[in-house]
């Protein structure tokens, strides 16, 4: 495909454009997951290790969704619809379970306070990623509100969830930059962290209920 044809396709085909931006986002998310794993192993930080596992699972779901789209590219619209619905349901259930499991590292963060000095560099990296993730997720989610492609919808929902979790990660990093959790500040991080998880769960539930109408319609 020539460059001019590729640019025209990117401009007019929303789904194709979304897949390309998702591939870029996957690369950034993978690096972010690895970095959290590195911090967790270096400082024996259960929360960072939990975030590492969480982002790897989100990464796996998005990759699986892209693979599904590639395999059904030449299928009839009704076949595409059935496969997308199945993938969307499985992924949504799996994300629900992941969200509840995320409570474990949050509890460990509070009940097992550590005197750790992450340093300024992790804080800058986390803040940069958080701003990028939130901006990217909001822009792309707003652009996808008219699509009926459940794979695209799922990817956008995962981006929103990843953005919310990045705020949790930034909060934790700032705590560690200032020497780690102490008894005086245990309650506030716990409350805000649980609050963010509830937001993710409610968002996932509302999105699922909203998109149920697409289970009986052909995708674009």
N, C-alpha and C positions, 0 to 999 in steps of 0.2 A: 504494500500500500504506500503510495506517494505521500510526502509530508503534507502537501496541500489537501489531499483527500482525507488524511488522518485528522487534520485540524478542523475541517468541515464536519466530520463525523463527531468529533468531541464537542463541537459547538451545538449541533442540532440534536444529538442523542444523549438525553439525560442519564439513562441507565449506563451507557458506555462511559460517560464522563465520571459518573459516581464510582464505577469499578476502578478506573484509573486513580482517582483520588484516594480510594480505599487502599489500594496497593501501597501508595506512598505512606498513608496513615499507619498501615500495618508495620511497615519498616520502622517508623518512629516509635510505635507502641512496643515493638519487640525490644528495641534498644532500651526503652524506659523500664521494661520488665527486667531485663538483664541487669541494669544498673541497681534496681531495688534488691535483686538477689545478691549482688555484690556487697551492698551496704549491710544487708541482713547477715550474710556470712561473716563479714569482717567484724561487725560489732555485736554478733550474736543477738540480733534484734528479730524477735518473732514476728512483729508487725510487718517489717519490711519483707521478710520471707513470705508472709501471707499475701502481701500485695503482689509480690513476684509471681506466685502461683495463680492468683486471681487474674492478672493481666495475661499470663500465658494461656489460661483457659479462654478468656475473651478473644485472644489472638487465634486460638484453635477454632472457635466457633465462626469467626469471620472468614478464615481460610476455607473452612468446610463449606460455607455458604457460597464463596466464589467458585469453588470446585463444582458445586452443584449447578451453578449457573452455566459454567462452561460445558458440563455434560448434557444439559438439556437445551442447549442453544438451538439445535436443529429439530427439536421435538415440536409436536403440535401444541397449540395454546392450552388445550384442556389437560394434556399430560404435564406441561409446565406448571399449570395451576395446582394440580394434585401434589406434585413433588415439592413445590414451594410451600404449600400449606403444611405438609408433613414436616419439612425442615423448620418452619417457623414455630410450630407447636413444640417440637423437641427442644429447640434452642431456648425458647421461652421458659420451659420447665427447668431446664438445666441452669439457666441464669437465676431463676428463683432460688434454687438450692445453693448456688454459689453465694448469693446475697446473704442468706441465713448463715452460711459457713464463715462469712467475713466477720461475724460478730465475735468469733473465737479470738483472732489476733487483737481485736479491740479490747476485749476483756483482759488478755495477757498484758497489753500495753498499760492498762490501769492498775492491775493487781500485782504486776511484777515490774515496778518502776526501775529504770536503769540510769545510772549516772554516766551518760555518754555524750561526747562532744563530736558531733558529726563534722563540724567545720562549715565554712561559709559556702564553699563550692556546691555541695549537695543542695543547699537552700536555694541557690541561684538556679540550678538545674531544675529543681522541682517547681519553682515559681514560673520559670519560662515554659515548662511543659504544661503546667496548669492553665496559663493564659492561652497558649496555643490550642490546647484541647477544648477548652470552653468556647473559644471563638470559632474554631473549626466545626464543632458539633452544632452550635446554634445556627450558623450560616447554612450548613448542609441540611439540617433538620427542617428549616423553614422552606428550603427549595424543594423538599421532597413531599410536601403536604398533599400534593395532588396525585402522586403516583399510586398505582394499584399493584405494583410489583412487591410482593411480600419479602422478597430477598433484599431489595433496596430499603424497604421500611425497617427490616431487622437490623441491617447495618447501621442505619441512622440511629436507631434506639440504642444499640451497643455503644455508639460514639457518645451519646448523651450520658449513658451510665458510666463510661470510662472517664468522662469529664468530671462527674460528681465524685468518683473515687479519687481522682487526682487532687481534689480539694482536701480529702481526708489525708492523702499522702503528704501534701504540703503542710497541713496542720501538724502532723507527726514529726516531720522534718524540722519545723521551727522549734518544736519542743526539744528535740535532740540537739539542735544547734545551741540552745540555751542551757545545756547540761543535763537534759533528760527529765523524765517525769518525777515530780515530788508529791508529797501528800497534800500540800496546799492546793495543787492544781489538778488533782485527779478527777474531781466531779465534772468540771466544765468540758474537758476533752471527751469524757465518756458520754455525756449528754449530747454534745454536738455530733459525735461519731454515730451514735445510735439514731439520731435525728436524720443524718444523711442517708443511712441505710434504709430507714423508713421511707424517705423520699424516693429512693431507687425502687423499692418494692411497690410503692403506690404508683409510680410512673410506669413500671413494667405491667402492673395489673390493669391500669387504665388504658394503656396502649393496646394490650391484648384484647380487652373487651371492645375497644373502638374498632379494631381491625377484624373482628369476627365476621363482620358483614362481607369481607372480601373472601371468606372461605367458600362462598357460594357464587362468586363472580369470576369470570375469566380475567386473568392478569393481562396488562398491556405488554 
